[in-house]
């Protein structure tokens, strides 16, 4: 992972987001940020 990707992950975590990492067959890492909102009923 590059330093830029690590900083982006840390920034997302600091904002309270969840970060998912997935290693693909070719060895690259796919990163997804998951944002959850609570619905008011």
N, CA, C, O and CB atoms as a CASP TS submission, in Angstrom:
PFRMAT TS
TARGET T0000
AUTHOR 0000-0000-0000
METHOD Language model
MODEL 1
PARENT N/A
ATOM      1  N   UNK     1       0.847  -1.178   0.000  1.00  0.00           N
ATOM      2  CA  UNK     1       0.000   0.000   0.000  1.00  0.00           C
ATOM      3  C   UNK     1       0.891   1.238   0.000  1.00  0.00           C
ATOM      4  O   UNK     1       1.957   1.269   0.614  1.00  0.00           O
ATOM      5  CB  UNK     1      -0.963   0.000   1.222  1.00  0.00           C
ATOM      6  N   UNK     2       0.421   2.235  -0.698  1.00  0.00           N
ATOM      7  CA  UNK     2       1.172   3.482  -0.767  1.00  0.00           C
ATOM      8  C   UNK     2       0.894   4.342   0.470  1.00  0.00           C
ATOM      9  O   UNK     2      -0.103   4.149   1.166  1.00  0.00           O
ATOM     10  CB  UNK     2       0.814   4.257  -2.055  1.00  0.00           C
ATOM     11  N   UNK     3       1.782   5.278   0.724  1.00  0.00           N
ATOM     12  CA  UNK     3       1.582   6.205   1.845  1.00  0.00           C
ATOM     13  C   UNK     3       0.312   7.026   1.650  1.00  0.00           C
ATOM     14  O   UNK     3      -0.385   7.345   2.613  1.00  0.00           O
ATOM     15  CB  UNK     3       2.796   7.141   1.995  1.00  0.00           C
ATOM     16  N   UNK     4       0.017   7.364   0.391  1.00  0.00           N
ATOM     17  CA  UNK     4      -1.188   8.146   0.092  1.00  0.00           C
ATOM     18  C   UNK     4      -2.441   7.359   0.465  1.00  0.00           C
ATOM     19  O   UNK     4      -3.375   7.923   1.034  1.00  0.00           O
ATOM     20  CB  UNK     4      -1.228   8.536  -1.403  1.00  0.00           C
ATOM     21  N   UNK     5      -2.473   6.069   0.153  1.00  0.00           N
ATOM     22  CA  UNK     5      -3.627   5.230   0.493  1.00  0.00           C
ATOM     23  C   UNK     5      -3.766   5.087   2.002  1.00  0.00           C
ATOM     24  O   UNK     5      -4.874   5.137   2.536  1.00  0.00           O
ATOM     25  CB  UNK     5      -3.496   3.843  -0.158  1.00  0.00           C
ATOM     26  N   UNK     6      -2.647   4.910   2.685  1.00  0.00           N
ATOM     27  CA  UNK     6      -2.690   4.778   4.143  1.00  0.00           C
ATOM     28  C   UNK     6      -3.230   6.054   4.779  1.00  0.00           C
ATOM     29  O   UNK     6      -4.039   5.982   5.704  1.00  0.00           O
ATOM     30  CB  UNK     6      -1.289   4.455   4.700  1.00  0.00           C
ATOM     31  N   UNK     7      -2.801   7.212   4.305  1.00  0.00           N
ATOM     32  CA  UNK     7      -3.308   8.489   4.827  1.00  0.00           C
ATOM     33  C   UNK     7      -4.798   8.630   4.561  1.00  0.00           C
ATOM     34  O   UNK     7      -5.537   9.111   5.419  1.00  0.00           O
ATOM     35  CB  UNK     7      -2.549   9.669   4.201  1.00  0.00           C
ATOM     36  N   UNK     8      -5.252   8.213   3.372  1.00  0.00           N
ATOM     37  CA  UNK     8      -6.679   8.294   3.037  1.00  0.00           C
ATOM     38  C   UNK     8      -7.499   7.389   3.948  1.00  0.00           C
ATOM     39  O   UNK     8      -8.587   7.772   4.380  1.00  0.00           O
ATOM     40  CB  UNK     8      -6.912   7.911   1.562  1.00  0.00           C
ATOM     41  N   UNK     9      -6.998   6.204   4.242  1.00  0.00           N
ATOM     42  CA  UNK     9      -7.681   5.282   5.146  1.00  0.00           C
ATOM     43  C   UNK     9      -7.758   5.878   6.550  1.00  0.00           C
ATOM     44  O   UNK     9      -8.811   5.837   7.185  1.00  0.00           O
ATOM     45  CB  UNK     9      -6.960   3.917   5.179  1.00  0.00           C
ATOM     46  N   UNK    10      -6.650   6.428   7.034  1.00  0.00           N
ATOM     47  CA  UNK    10      -6.631   7.036   8.363  1.00  0.00           C
ATOM     48  C   UNK    10      -7.594   8.212   8.447  1.00  0.00           C
ATOM     49  O   UNK    10      -8.249   8.395   9.473  1.00  0.00           O
ATOM     50  CB  UNK    10      -5.220   7.494   8.718  1.00  0.00           C
ATOM     51  N   UNK    11      -7.693   9.008   7.392  1.00  0.00           N
ATOM     52  CA  UNK    11      -8.617  10.140   7.363  1.00  0.00           C
ATOM     53  C   UNK    11     -10.059   9.659   7.453  1.00  0.00           C
ATOM     54  O   UNK    11     -10.861  10.225   8.196  1.00  0.00           O
ATOM     55  CB  UNK    11      -8.413  10.969   6.088  1.00  0.00           C
ATOM     56  N   UNK    12     -10.389   8.620   6.700  1.00  0.00           N
ATOM     57  CA  UNK    12     -11.745   8.070   6.731  1.00  0.00           C
ATOM     58  C   UNK    12     -12.070   7.518   8.110  1.00  0.00           C
ATOM     59  O   UNK    12     -13.176   7.719   8.611  1.00  0.00           O
ATOM     60  CB  UNK    12     -11.908   6.973   5.671  1.00  0.00           C
ATOM     61  N   UNK    13     -11.119   6.825   8.730  1.00  0.00           N
ATOM     62  CA  UNK    13     -11.347   6.269  10.067  1.00  0.00           C
ATOM     63  C   UNK    13     -11.528   7.382  11.096  1.00  0.00           C
ATOM     64  O   UNK    13     -12.354   7.264  12.001  1.00  0.00           O
ATOM     65  CB  UNK    13     -10.179   5.356  10.475  1.00  0.00           C
ATOM     66  N   UNK    14     -10.760   8.457  10.961  1.00  0.00           N
ATOM     67  CA  UNK    14     -10.891   9.601  11.874  1.00  0.00           C
ATOM     68  C   UNK    14     -12.268  10.248  11.774  1.00  0.00           C
ATOM     69  O   UNK    14     -12.760  10.812  12.751  1.00  0.00           O
ATOM     70  CB  UNK    14      -9.810  10.640  11.577  1.00  0.00           C
ATOM     71  N   UNK    15     -12.892  10.170  10.597  1.00  0.00           N
ATOM     72  CA  UNK    15     -14.224  10.738  10.405  1.00  0.00           C
ATOM     73  C   UNK    15     -15.324   9.794  10.880  1.00  0.00           C
ATOM     74  O   UNK    15     -16.503  10.144  10.832  1.00  0.00           O
ATOM     75  CB  UNK    15     -14.438  11.079   8.940  1.00  0.00           C
ATOM     76  N   UNK    16     -14.950   8.601  11.339  1.00  0.00           N
ATOM     77  CA  UNK    16     -15.919   7.651  11.863  1.00  0.00           C
ATOM     78  C   UNK    16     -16.457   6.686  10.821  1.00  0.00           C
ATOM     79  O   UNK    16     -17.398   5.942  11.097  1.00  0.00           O
ATOM     80  CB  UNK    16     -17.050   8.387  12.477  1.00  0.00           C
ATOM     81  N   UNK    17     -15.878   6.686   9.634  1.00  0.00           N
ATOM     82  CA  UNK    17     -16.319   5.759   8.591  1.00  0.00           C
ATOM     83  C   UNK    17     -15.684   4.392   8.803  1.00  0.00           C
ATOM     84  O   UNK    17     -14.658   4.262   9.471  1.00  0.00           O
ATOM     85  CB  UNK    17     -15.966   6.302   7.190  1.00  0.00           C
ATOM     86  N   UNK    18     -16.308   3.388   8.228  1.00  0.00           N
ATOM     87  CA  UNK    18     -15.729   2.048   8.217  1.00  0.00           C
ATOM     88  C   UNK    18     -14.978   1.876   6.899  1.00  0.00           C
ATOM     89  O   UNK    18     -15.430   2.336   5.851  1.00  0.00           O
ATOM     90  CB  UNK    18     -16.832   0.941   8.395  1.00  0.00           C
ATOM     91  N   UNK    19     -13.846   1.220   6.966  1.00  0.00           N
ATOM     92  CA  UNK    19     -13.032   1.000   5.777  1.00  0.00           C
ATOM     93  C   UNK    19     -12.895  -0.499   5.556  1.00  0.00           C
ATOM     94  O   UNK    19     -12.529  -1.242   6.467  1.00  0.00           O
ATOM     95  CB  UNK    19     -11.634   1.675   5.914  1.00  0.00           C
ATOM     96  N   UNK    20     -13.191  -0.931   4.345  1.00  0.00           N
ATOM     97  CA  UNK    20     -13.049  -2.351   3.998  1.00  0.00           C
ATOM     98  C   UNK    20     -11.905  -2.492   2.999  1.00  0.00           C
ATOM     99  O   UNK    20     -11.813  -1.738   2.031  1.00  0.00           O
ATOM    100  CB  UNK    20     -14.385  -2.931   3.405  1.00  0.00           C
ATOM    101  N   UNK    21     -11.041  -3.464   3.248  1.00  0.00           N
ATOM    102  CA  UNK    21      -9.942  -3.757   2.337  1.00  0.00           C
ATOM    103  C   UNK    21     -10.147  -5.158   1.772  1.00  0.00           C
ATOM    104  O   UNK    21     -10.501  -6.088   2.495  1.00  0.00           O
ATOM    105  CB  UNK    21      -8.559  -3.637   3.057  1.00  0.00           C
ATOM    106  N   UNK    22      -9.919  -5.290   0.471  1.00  0.00           N
ATOM    107  CA  UNK    22     -10.060  -6.596  -0.168  1.00  0.00           C
ATOM    108  C   UNK    22      -8.869  -6.791  -1.090  1.00  0.00           C
ATOM    109  O   UNK    22      -8.590  -5.944  -1.939  1.00  0.00           O
ATOM    110  CB  UNK    22     -11.412  -6.712  -0.955  1.00  0.00           C
ATOM    111  N   UNK    23      -8.165  -7.907  -0.927  1.00  0.00           N
ATOM    112  CA  UNK    23      -7.026  -8.211  -1.786  1.00  0.00           C
ATOM    113  C   UNK    23      -7.519  -9.006  -2.987  1.00  0.00           C
ATOM    114  O   UNK    23      -8.091 -10.085  -2.835  1.00  0.00           O
ATOM    115  CB  UNK    23      -5.927  -8.999  -1.011  1.00  0.00           C
ATOM    116  N   UNK    24      -7.295  -8.467  -4.178  1.00  0.00           N
ATOM    117  CA  UNK    24      -7.744  -9.107  -5.407  1.00  0.00           C
ATOM    118  C   UNK    24      -6.751 -10.185  -5.842  1.00  0.00           C
ATOM    119  O   UNK    24      -5.636 -10.259  -5.325  1.00  0.00           O
ATOM    120  CB  UNK    24      -7.927  -8.063  -6.523  1.00  0.00           C
ATOM    121  N   UNK    25      -7.165 -11.013  -6.791  1.00  0.00           N
ATOM    122  CA  UNK    25      -6.342 -12.130  -7.252  1.00  0.00           C
ATOM    123  C   UNK    25      -5.010 -11.664  -7.829  1.00  0.00           C
ATOM    124  O   UNK    25      -4.005 -12.367  -7.728  1.00  0.00           O
ATOM    125  CB  UNK    25      -7.095 -12.935  -8.291  1.00  0.00           C
ATOM    126  N   UNK    26      -5.004 -10.470  -8.441  1.00  0.00           N
ATOM    127  CA  UNK    26      -3.762  -9.967  -9.032  1.00  0.00           C
ATOM    128  C   UNK    26      -2.843  -9.301  -8.004  1.00  0.00           C
ATOM    129  O   UNK    26      -1.782  -8.787  -8.358  1.00  0.00           O
ATOM    130  CB  UNK    26      -4.084  -8.982 -10.138  1.00  0.00           C
ATOM    131  N   UNK    27      -3.257  -9.310  -6.720  1.00  0.00           N
ATOM    132  CA  UNK    27      -2.420  -8.783  -5.650  1.00  0.00           C
ATOM    133  C   UNK    27      -2.696  -7.347  -5.273  1.00  0.00           C
ATOM    134  O   UNK    27      -2.155  -6.856  -4.282  1.00  0.00           O
ATOM    135  CB  UNK    27      -1.014  -8.903  -6.031  1.00  0.00           C
ATOM    136  N   UNK    28      -3.532  -6.654  -6.044  1.00  0.00           N
ATOM    137  CA  UNK    28      -3.855  -5.276  -5.702  1.00  0.00           C
ATOM    138  C   UNK    28      -4.881  -5.247  -4.570  1.00  0.00           C
ATOM    139  O   UNK    28      -5.594  -6.222  -4.334  1.00  0.00           O
ATOM    140  CB  UNK    28      -4.388  -4.518  -6.937  1.00  0.00           C
ATOM    141  N   UNK    29      -4.939  -4.135  -3.889  1.00  0.00           N
ATOM    142  CA  UNK    29      -5.856  -3.991  -2.763  1.00  0.00           C
ATOM    143  C   UNK    29      -6.954  -3.009  -3.140  1.00  0.00           C
ATOM    144  O   UNK    29      -6.681  -1.885  -3.560  1.00  0.00           O
ATOM    145  CB  UNK    29      -5.107  -3.519  -1.487  1.00  0.00           C
ATOM    146  N   UNK    30      -8.198  -3.448  -2.985  1.00  0.00           N
ATOM    147  CA  UNK    30      -9.364  -2.612  -3.248  1.00  0.00           C
ATOM    148  C   UNK    30      -9.843  -2.068  -1.910  1.00  0.00           C
ATOM    149  O   UNK    30     -10.001  -2.821  -0.949  1.00  0.00           O
ATOM    150  CB  UNK    30     -10.503  -3.415  -3.984  1.00  0.00           C
ATOM    151  N   UNK    31     -10.073  -0.766  -1.847  1.00  0.00           N
ATOM    152  CA  UNK    31     -10.487  -0.111  -0.607  1.00  0.00           C
ATOM    153  C   UNK    31     -11.861   0.494  -0.783  1.00  0.00           C
ATOM    154  O   UNK    31     -12.121   1.167  -1.781  1.00  0.00           O
ATOM    155  CB  UNK    31      -9.475   0.970  -0.186  1.00  0.00           C
ATOM    156  N   UNK    32     -12.752   0.263   0.180  1.00  0.00           N
ATOM    157  CA  UNK    32     -14.087   0.848   0.148  1.00  0.00           C
ATOM    158  C   UNK    32     -14.369   1.514   1.483  1.00  0.00           C
ATOM    159  O   UNK    32     -14.030   0.982   2.540  1.00  0.00           O
ATOM    160  CB  UNK    32     -15.161  -0.224  -0.170  1.00  0.00           C
ATOM    161  N   UNK    33     -14.995   2.689   1.425  1.00  0.00           N
ATOM    162  CA  UNK    33     -15.435   3.393   2.616  1.00  0.00           C
ATOM    163  C   UNK    33     -16.933   3.162   2.756  1.00  0.00           C
ATOM    164  O   UNK    33     -17.693   3.366   1.809  1.00  0.00           O
ATOM    165  CB  UNK    33     -15.093   4.920   2.543  1.00  0.00           C
ATOM    166  N   UNK    34     -17.351   2.737   3.941  1.00  0.00           N
ATOM    167  CA  UNK    34     -18.755   2.445   4.195  1.00  0.00           C
ATOM    168  C   UNK    34     -19.294   3.516   5.134  1.00  0.00           C
ATOM    169  O   UNK    34     -18.759   3.734   6.221  1.00  0.00           O
ATOM    170  CB  UNK    34     -18.942   1.012   4.798  1.00  0.00           C
ATOM    171  N   UNK    35     -20.352   4.174   4.702  1.00  0.00           N
ATOM    172  CA  UNK    35     -20.990   5.211   5.509  1.00  0.00           C
ATOM    173  C   UNK    35     -22.358   4.691   5.925  1.00  0.00           C
ATOM    174  O   UNK    35     -23.158   4.287   5.080  1.00  0.00           O
ATOM    175  CB  UNK    35     -21.109   6.570   4.721  1.00  0.00           C
ATOM    176  N   UNK    36     -22.623   4.700   7.207  1.00  0.00           N
ATOM    177  CA  UNK    36     -23.899   4.229   7.708  1.00  0.00           C
ATOM    178  C   UNK    36     -24.645   5.411   8.331  1.00  0.00           C
ATOM    179  O   UNK    36     -24.068   6.193   9.087  1.00  0.00           O
ATOM    180  CB  UNK    36     -23.705   3.076   8.740  1.00  0.00           C
ATOM    181  N   UNK    37     -25.917   5.526   8.007  1.00  0.00           N
ATOM    182  CA  UNK    37     -26.755   6.554   8.590  1.00  0.00           C
ATOM    183  C   UNK    37     -27.914   5.895   9.302  1.00  0.00           C
ATOM    184  O   UNK    37     -28.465   4.897   8.838  1.00  0.00           O
ATOM    185  CB  UNK    37     -27.255   7.540   7.520  1.00  0.00           C
ATOM    186  N   UNK    38     -28.271   6.462  10.424  1.00  0.00           N
ATOM    187  CA  UNK    38     -29.404   5.939  11.176  1.00  0.00           C
ATOM    188  C   UNK    38     -30.685   6.569  10.623  1.00  0.00           C
ATOM    189  O   UNK    38     -30.774   7.788  10.474  1.00  0.00           O
ATOM    190  CB  UNK    38     -29.247   6.227  12.709  1.00  0.00           C
ATOM    191  N   UNK    39     -31.649   5.745  10.331  1.00  0.00           N
ATOM    192  CA  UNK    39     -32.911   6.243   9.812  1.00  0.00           C
ATOM    193  C   UNK    39     -33.843   6.574  10.962  1.00  0.00           C
ATOM    194  O   UNK    39     -33.961   5.807  11.918  1.00  0.00           O
ATOM    195  CB  UNK    39     -33.557   5.220   8.867  1.00  0.00           C
ATOM    196  N   UNK    40     -34.494   7.699  10.866  1.00  0.00           N
ATOM    197  CA  UNK    40     -35.473   8.094  11.878  1.00  0.00           C
ATOM    198  C   UNK    40     -36.843   7.582  11.461  1.00  0.00           C
ATOM    199  O   UNK    40     -37.261   7.766  10.318  1.00  0.00           O
ATOM    200  CB  UNK    40     -35.495   9.640  12.072  1.00  0.00           C
ATOM    201  N   UNK    41     -37.535   6.944  12.388  1.00  0.00           N
ATOM    202  CA  UNK    41     -38.843   6.400  12.063  1.00  0.00           C
ATOM    203  C   UNK    41     -39.922   7.094  12.847  1.00  0.00           C
ATOM    204  O   UNK    41     -41.100   6.765  12.701  1.00  0.00           O
ATOM    205  CB  UNK    41     -38.886   4.915  12.324  1.00  0.00           C
TER
END
